[in-house]
Amino acid sequence: MNKITTGKIARYTLGTLLAFLALNAFGGGYYGISGAEGVPLEHLDGSPFENYLIPSLILFIVVGGSALFASIALFAGSKIARTASFANVIIVFGWLSVQVAIIGYISWMQPATASLSLIILVVTFFVPKKSAIYKTSNNE
């Protein structure tokens, strides 16, 4: 496989992974915004939050929004796609770090999301740099 084909495969794979991550964050955010039925409020003891509204808004808007933005940028062949993907990884690991620091390890979704973000980080390195994305996206 040549570099253009590898870059194209990496872009679409990464775009799909980020779209899945966005969908996951939107679902979790919506669930929390709607009251997080079945999730004990005791998890928030010692945190600055009385309920799940603010953390859920952050999950929905910041985590989900950055993943969706990066996904769209990749599918569009944008010059900022690679940077957006790296930024999303930082956001997700920041989110998870704060979450675990505040409420501890409570769900299999925490390591699953960390693993997915690690895969996203690795695949991002296979996406061509800005100028290469722009040049190859017009030739597809």
N, C-alpha and C positions, 0 to 999 in steps of 0.2 A: 504494500500500500504506500502511496506517496503521501507527502505532508498535507496536501490539500484534502485528500480523502480522510486521513486520520483526524485532521482538524475539524472537518465537517461532521464526522461521527462523534467526536468529543463534544462539539457544540450541541448537537441534537440530543445526545445522551444527557448532558449536563442540563439542558433546558427542560427535559422531561423530569429529571430528578428534582430540580428546583420547583417545578410545577407541582409535583407530588408533595414536597415539603410545604409549599404555600397552601395547598389544599388541607393538609394536616393542621397547620397553624390556624387557618380560617375556621376549621371545624372545632378545634380546641378553644379558640377565642370565642366563637359563637356560643359554645356550650357554657363557658364561664360567664359570658355576658347575660345569658338567659337564666343564670342562677346556680349552675353547677350542681344540679340535683344529685344527691348521693355522695358528694364529696364533702367530708366534714370540714367545717370552718375551723376546727382545732388545728388543722394544718397551718393556719395563718397565725397561730399564737406566737407572740414575740416578733411579729412582722409589723410593718407600718400599715398594713391593710386590714380592714374590718370584714371585707368580703372579697369575692373574686373579680369584681367589676374592673378595677384599674389594671391588675395583672392581665386580665383577659383582653382588655383593649390594647395593651402593649403587645401581647401575643398576636392578636389579629392584625393590628395596623403596622407595627414595626417588623416583627418577625415574618408574618405572612406577606405583608406588603413588599418587603425587601426581596423575598424569595420570588414573588410574582414578577416584580420589576426585573430582576436578574434573568428570569426565565424568558420573559418577552424580549429583553435585550439580546439574548443568545439566539432565539429563533429569528429575530430581525437582522442579525449580523451587525449589531451596533458596535461602534468603536469602544463603548464603555462596558461591554458585556463581561469581559474577564474581570475587570475591577469590581463590577456589581456582584459577581459571584463570590469573589474574595471578601467583599464587604458583608455579604450575607452570612458567610461562614463565621466571621468575627461576631456578628450580631447574634447568631444562634448559640455560639459557645458562651458569649456574654450572658444571654438569657438563661441558659442552662446552669451556668456557674452561680448566678444570683439566685435562681430557683432552688438549687440544691443547698446553697448556704442558708436560705431562709426556711425552707420546709423539709430539707433532707431528701434522701432517696426514697421515693414512695411509689414509683411506677416503672414498669418495664419500658415505657415510652421515653424516659430520660436517656438511658443508654442507647436505645434504638435511634433516637434523634441525633445523638452525638455520633453514632456510627455512620448514619446517613450523611451528616455534615462532614465527617472525615473523608468519606467517599467523594463528596462534592469537591472538597479541597483538592484531593488528588487528581480528579478528572479535570479540574480547572487548569492545572498545569499543562494539560494536553491541548487546550484551546489556544490557537495562535494569538499572538500579541495584537494590539489594536489595529495597526496598519494592515497586518495580514488578514484579519477578519474582514475588514472593509473591502480589501481587494478581492478576496475569494467569494464573498457574499454576492458580489455583482456577477460572478461567473458561474453561479450554480444553476 
